[in-house]
Amino acid sequence: MATAESNAASIEDLDFPKAVLTRLIKSSVPDNISIQKEARLGVSKAATVFVSYLAATANDCARESGHKTIMAADVFRALEAVGLGDFTDRLRKDLDAFSSLAKEKKELAQRARAATGEANPGEDVEDDLAEEEEEEEEEVVQEDMDVDDDEDAGSDADESAKRPRTE
């Protein structure tokens, strides 16, 4: 399993957005209950540790399956592995509902584009971004080559300054 030390950021550096976490906590407790700042911090740290642990376990499940990308099935297997298999049925239903909603939105957007006669505006934007990235890379390479040329020219000038003059 991956550890916090092997990642670029440690668990202490990672936090859920406070507003999202507060809404989540408030939706889970009765209206007449107030939440102290320290309690929110504790839930935030616990959630961060849990998500990190679940992600590491899902990564192990993905590797056991022979792939590098963590998929939903790996997360469900990880939940089973950490003893939280009771949640998988509800999560599967939520994932199915989310996937259906996303698919419907995509189909509506495609119909709207077809109705207005647009091919796929996203492709043009992606092509433009790819071209800009290529141009920036070429500029960086050219700058690196120019710097190398300047260094070479500078070293020639230094060497000629060190040589004795013959008049």
C-alpha contacts under 8 A as a table, 3 or more apart, distances in Angstrom:
res1	aa1	res2	aa2	distance
1	M	56	A	5.53
1	M	57	T	6.69
1	M	59	N	7.76
1	M	60	D	6.57
2	A	6	S	6.56
2	A	7	N	7.67
2	A	56	A	5.73
3	T	6	S	5.45
3	T	7	N	6.83
4	A	7	N	5.36
4	A	8	A	7.98
4	A	9	A	7.08
4	A	10	S	4.99
4	A	11	I	6.20
5	E	8	A	7.51
5	E	9	A	7.86
5	E	10	S	6.50
7	N	10	S	6.67
9	A	12	E	7.99
9	A	13	D	5.95
9	A	14	L	7.13
10	S	13	D	5.30
10	S	14	L	6.80
11	I	14	L	5.23
11	I	15	D	7.95
11	I	48	T	6.84
11	I	49	V	6.88
11	I	52	S	7.94
12	E	15	D	7.59
12	E	45	K	7.82
14	L	48	T	6.97
15	D	44	S	6.49
15	D	45	K	7.12
15	D	48	T	6.49
16	F	20	V	7.34
16	F	21	L	6.50
16	F	44	S	6.40
16	F	48	T	7.23
17	P	20	V	5.47
17	P	21	L	6.21
18	K	21	L	5.09
18	K	22	T	5.95
19	A	22	T	5.14
19	A	23	R	6.19
20	V	23	R	5.21
20	V	24	L	6.15
21	L	24	L	5.01
21	L	25	I	6.12
21	L	40	R	7.66
21	L	44	S	7.10
22	T	25	I	5.13
22	T	26	K	6.02
22	T	40	R	7.11
23	R	26	K	5.14
23	R	27	S	6.03
24	L	27	S	5.22
24	L	28	S	6.42
25	I	28	S	5.15
25	I	29	V	6.59
25	I	40	R	7.93
26	K	29	V	5.46
26	K	30	P	7.46
26	K	31	D	7.35
27	S	30	P	7.67
29	V	33	I	6.66
30	P	33	I	5.71
31	D	34	S	7.88
35	I	39	A	6.33
35	I	40	R	6.83
36	Q	39	A	5.12
36	Q	40	R	6.46
37	K	40	R	5.18
37	K	41	L	6.27
38	E	41	L	4.96
38	E	42	G	6.08
39	A	42	G	4.99
39	A	43	V	6.18
40	R	43	V	5.11
40	R	44	S	6.01
41	L	44	S	4.96
41	L	45	K	6.18
42	G	45	K	5.24
42	G	46	A	6.08
43	V	46	A	5.04
43	V	47	A	5.93
44	S	47	A	5.13
44	S	48	T	6.13
45	K	48	T	5.05
45	K	49	V	6.20
46	A	49	V	5.16
46	A	50	F	6.06
47	A	50	F	4.99
47	A	51	V	6.02
48	T	51	V	5.25
48	T	52	S	6.08
49	V	52	S	5.12
49	V	53	Y	6.05
50	F	53	Y	5.10
50	F	54	L	6.00
51	V	54	L	5.05
51	V	55	A	5.93
52	S	55	A	5.14
52	S	56	A	6.14
53	Y	56	A	5.15
53	Y	57	T	6.15
54	L	57	T	5.05
54	L	58	A	5.98
54	L	75	V	7.37
54	L	78	A	6.38
54	L	79	L	7.12
54	L	82	V	7.83
55	A	58	A	4.96
55	A	59	N	6.04
55	A	75	V	7.42
56	A	59	N	4.98
56	A	60	D	6.34
57	T	60	D	5.03
57	T	61	C	6.30
57	T	75	V	7.93
57	T	78	A	5.41
57	T	81	A	7.82
58	A	61	C	4.92
58	A	62	A	6.12
58	A	70	I	6.48
58	A	74	D	5.09
58	A	75	V	4.98
58	A	76	F	7.98
58	A	77	R	7.10
58	A	78	A	4.91
59	N	62	A	4.99
59	N	63	R	6.23
59	N	68	K	7.76
59	N	69	T	7.81
59	N	70	I	5.91
59	N	74	D	7.38
60	D	63	R	5.16
60	D	64	E	6.18
61	C	64	E	5.08
61	C	65	S	6.29
61	C	74	D	5.50
61	C	75	V	7.93
61	C	77	R	6.85
61	C	78	A	6.60
62	A	65	S	5.06
62	A	66	G	6.39
62	A	67	H	5.53
62	A	68	K	6.27
62	A	69	T	6.66
62	A	70	I	5.56
62	A	71	M	7.37
62	A	74	D	5.66
63	R	66	G	4.89
63	R	67	H	5.39
63	R	68	K	6.09
64	E	67	H	7.65
67	H	70	I	7.75
70	I	74	D	6.02
70	I	75	V	7.36
71	M	74	D	5.26
71	M	75	V	6.64
72	A	75	V	5.09
72	A	76	F	6.33
73	A	76	F	5.08
73	A	77	R	6.18
74	D	77	R	5.02
74	D	78	A	6.04
75	V	78	A	4.90
75	V	79	L	6.20
76	F	79	L	5.09
76	F	80	E	6.42
76	F	85	G	7.60
76	F	88	T	6.03
77	R	80	E	5.07
77	R	81	A	6.17
78	A	81	A	4.84
78	A	82	V	6.22
79	L	82	V	5.30
79	L	83	G	6.30
79	L	84	L	4.94
79	L	85	G	5.41
79	L	87	F	7.70
79	L	88	T	7.17
80	E	83	G	5.21
80	E	84	L	5.42
80	E	85	G	4.20
80	E	88	T	7.89
81	A	84	L	7.44
81	A	85	G	7.68
82	V	85	G	7.87
84	L	87	F	5.95
84	L	88	T	7.63
85	G	88	T	5.43
86	D	89	D	6.90
87	F	90	R	5.67
87	F	91	L	6.17
88	T	91	L	4.99
88	T	92	R	5.89
89	D	92	R	5.17
89	D	93	K	6.37
90	R	93	K	5.16
90	R	94	D	6.23
91	L	94	D	4.97
91	L	95	L	5.97
92	R	95	L	5.02
92	R	96	D	6.04
93	K	96	D	5.10
93	K	97	A	6.15
94	D	97	A	5.08
94	D	98	F	6.10
95	L	98	F	5.03
95	L	99	S	6.01
96	D	99	S	5.06
96	D	100	S	6.08
97	A	100	S	5.15
97	A	101	L	6.17
98	F	101	L	5.12
98	F	102	A	6.12
99	S	102	A	5.10
99	S	103	K	6.07
100	S	103	K	5.08
100	S	104	E	6.18
101	L	104	E	5.12
101	L	105	K	6.24
102	A	105	K	5.14
102	A	106	K	6.20
103	K	106	K	5.10
103	K	107	E	6.20
104	E	107	E	5.11
104	E	108	L	6.14
105	K	108	L	5.11
105	K	109	A	6.17
106	K	109	A	5.12
106	K	110	Q	6.21
107	E	110	Q	5.03
107	E	111	R	6.16
108	L	111	R	5.08
108	L	112	A	6.13
109	A	112	A	5.03
109	A	113	R	6.19
110	Q	113	R	5.10
110	Q	114	A	6.10
111	R	114	A	5.00
111	R	115	A	6.06
112	A	115	A	5.06
112	A	116	T	6.29
113	R	116	T	5.20
113	R	117	G	5.98
113	R	118	E	5.00
113	R	119	A	6.75
113	R	120	N	7.05
114	A	117	G	5.01
114	A	118	E	6.00
114	A	119	A	6.98
115	A	118	E	7.76
118	E	121	P	6.71
120	N	123	E	5.69
120	N	124	D	7.30
121	P	124	D	5.43
121	P	125	V	6.62
122	G	125	V	5.19
122	G	126	E	6.12
123	E	126	E	5.04
123	E	127	D	6.02
124	D	127	D	5.08
124	D	128	D	6.12
125	V	128	D	5.10
125	V	129	L	6.15
126	E	129	L	5.10
126	E	130	A	6.12
127	D	130	A	5.10
127	D	131	E	6.18
128	D	131	E	5.13
128	D	132	E	6.17
129	L	132	E	5.06
129	L	133	E	6.18
130	A	133	E	5.14
130	A	134	E	6.24
131	E	134	E	5.09
131	E	135	E	6.18
132	E	135	E	5.08
132	E	136	E	6.15
133	E	136	E	5.07
133	E	137	E	6.15
134	E	137	E	5.08
134	E	138	E	6.18
135	E	138	E	5.05
135	E	139	E	6.18
136	E	139	E	5.02
136	E	140	V	6.21
137	E	140	V	5.09
137	E	141	V	6.16
138	E	141	V	5.08
138	E	142	Q	6.03
139	E	142	Q	4.99
139	E	143	E	6.01
140	V	143	E	5.00
140	V	144	D	6.10
141	V	144	D	5.03
141	V	145	M	6.19
142	Q	145	M	5.00
142	Q	146	D	6.12
143	E	146	D	4.95
143	E	147	V	6.11
144	D	147	V	5.10
144	D	148	D	6.19
145	M	148	D	5.04
145	M	149	D	6.15
146	D	149	D	5.00
146	D	150	D	6.10
147	V	150	D	5.00
147	V	151	E	6.11
148	D	151	E	5.07
148	D	152	D	6.15
149	D	152	D	5.05
149	D	153	A	6.11
150	D	153	A	5.04
150	D	154	G	5.94
151	E	154	G	4.94
151	E	155	S	6.08
152	D	155	S	5.14
152	D	156	D	6.32
153	A	156	D	5.12
153	A	157	A	6.29
154	G	157	A	5.07
154	G	158	D	6.13
155	S	158	D	4.95
155	S	159	E	6.09
156	D	159	E	5.09
156	D	160	S	6.18
157	A	160	S	5.15
157	A	161	A	6.19
158	D	161	A	5.10
158	D	162	K	6.39
159	E	162	K	5.14
159	E	163	R	6.46
160	S	163	R	5.23
161	A	164	P	7.75
